Amino acid sequence: MGYRVEYYSMNRFIEKISLAKLDGTLLKVINHIERNDLVIFDDFGLQPLDNNSRLALLQVLEDCYQRKSVIVTSLLPVAKWYDYIAEPTLADAIMDRLTANASRIELKGESMRHKNKK
C-alpha cells in the first residue's frame, strides 16, 4: 500500500540507540525512524530504559505526534508504564504523547503462541 513502516522490539530499539549514541549517529537514527508512516514498538516494558533511550523515544513520539502513527505493544499493564519509564518528567511527557490521541486495545485470552503449539 506504499506506507513506510519501522518495527522495533524495545530490546533492539534500546540497543540501537545505545550504539548510535556511542558512534555519533543518534540524530541520523532518529531521523530515519521518523521518516516512516508507522513506527511499531513491541514488548514495551521488558528491558529497563536508560536515559538516552527515554530521550530518543520522547523525540520520536514528539515528532510523530498527530502526523504519523505509532503502535506500542506490551505485556506490562499500562498502569505500570509510568513506573517503567522511571524518570518522572520524561515519563509525563512520553505518556502524554502516547495516550493523548490513543486507541487502546486490550487483548484477553490465551497467547496465540500457546494455541499454535496444541
C-alpha positions as CSV (number, residue, x, y, z in Angstrom):
1,M,0.0,0.0,0.0
2,G,3.0,2.2,-0.1
3,Y,3.3,3.0,3.6
4,R,6.7,3.0,5.3
5,V,6.8,1.0,8.5
6,E,9.6,0.5,11.0
7,Y,9.4,-2.3,13.6
8,Y,11.4,-2.4,16.8
9,S,11.3,-4.8,19.7
10,M,12.1,-2.5,22.6
11,N,15.3,-4.5,23.3
12,R,16.6,-3.8,19.8
13,F,15.5,-0.2,20.0
14,I,17.4,0.4,23.2
15,E,20.4,-1.4,21.8
16,K,20.3,0.6,18.5
17,I,20.0,3.9,20.5
18,S,22.9,3.0,22.7
19,L,25.1,2.1,19.8
20,A,24.1,5.2,17.8
21,K,25.0,7.4,20.8
22,L,28.4,5.8,21.0
23,D,29.2,6.1,17.3
24,G,27.7,9.6,16.9
25,T,24.8,8.6,14.6
26,L,22.0,9.1,17.1
27,L,20.4,12.0,15.2
28,K,20.6,10.0,11.9
29,V,18.9,7.0,13.5
30,I,16.1,9.1,15.0
31,N,15.6,10.9,11.6
32,H,15.4,7.5,9.9
33,I,12.7,6.3,12.3
34,E,10.7,9.5,12.0
35,R,10.5,9.2,8.2
36,N,8.1,6.2,8.5
37,D,4.4,6.4,8.3
38,L,4.1,3.9,11.1
39,V,6.5,3.0,13.9
40,I,5.9,-0.1,16.0
41,F,7.5,-0.6,19.4
42,D,7.0,-4.2,20.5
43,D,7.4,-5.7,24.0
44,F,7.4,-2.3,25.8
45,G,8.5,-2.7,29.4
46,L,10.7,-5.8,29.2
47,Q,14.1,-4.1,29.4
48,P,14.9,-1.1,31.5
49,L,15.2,2.2,29.6
50,D,18.4,4.2,30.0
51,N,18.3,8.0,29.8
52,N,19.4,8.0,26.1
53,S,16.5,5.6,25.2
54,R,14.0,7.6,27.1
55,L,15.1,10.8,25.4
56,A,15.1,9.1,21.9
57,L,11.7,7.6,22.5
58,L,10.3,11.0,23.5
59,Q,11.9,12.6,20.4
60,V,10.3,10.0,18.1
61,L,6.9,10.3,19.8
62,E,7.1,14.1,19.7
63,D,7.9,14.2,16.0
64,C,5.3,11.6,15.1
65,Y,2.6,13.2,17.3
66,Q,-0.6,13.9,15.2
67,R,1.3,13.4,11.9
68,K,2.4,9.7,12.0
69,S,1.1,6.5,13.6
70,V,2.8,4.7,16.5
71,I,1.8,1.2,17.8
72,V,3.1,0.1,21.2
73,T,2.6,-3.5,22.3
74,S,3.3,-4.6,25.9
75,L,2.6,-7.3,28.4
76,L,3.2,-4.7,31.1
77,P,-0.1,-3.2,32.2
78,V,-0.5,0.4,31.0
79,A,-0.9,1.5,34.7
80,K,2.7,0.5,35.2
81,W,4.2,2.2,32.2
82,Y,4.9,5.4,34.2
83,D,7.0,3.5,36.7
84,Y,8.7,1.6,33.9
85,I,9.8,4.8,32.3
86,A,11.2,5.7,35.7
87,E,12.2,9.4,35.2
88,P,9.1,11.4,36.3
89,T,9.4,14.4,33.9
90,L,10.2,12.3,30.9
91,A,7.5,9.8,31.9
92,D,4.9,12.6,32.0
93,A,6.0,13.7,28.5
94,I,6.2,10.2,27.0
95,M,2.9,9.1,28.5
96,D,1.2,12.4,27.3
97,R,2.2,11.7,23.7
98,L,1.4,8.0,23.9
99,T,-2.1,8.5,25.4
100,A,-3.4,11.9,24.1
101,N,-5.0,10.5,20.9
102,A,-4.6,6.8,21.5
103,S,-6.9,4.0,20.7
104,R,-6.3,1.3,23.3
105,I,-6.9,-2.4,22.5
106,E,-6.5,-4.8,25.4
107,L,-6.4,-8.4,24.3
108,K,-7.5,-11.2,26.7
109,G,-7.2,-14.9,26.5
110,E,-4.5,-17.4,25.8
111,S,-1.4,-16.4,23.8
112,M,-1.5,-17.3,20.1
113,R,1.9,-18.9,20.6
114,H,0.4,-21.3,23.1
115,K,-2.6,-22.0,20.9
116,N,-0.5,-22.8,17.9
117,K,1.5,-25.4,19.9
118,K,-1.5,-27.5,20.5
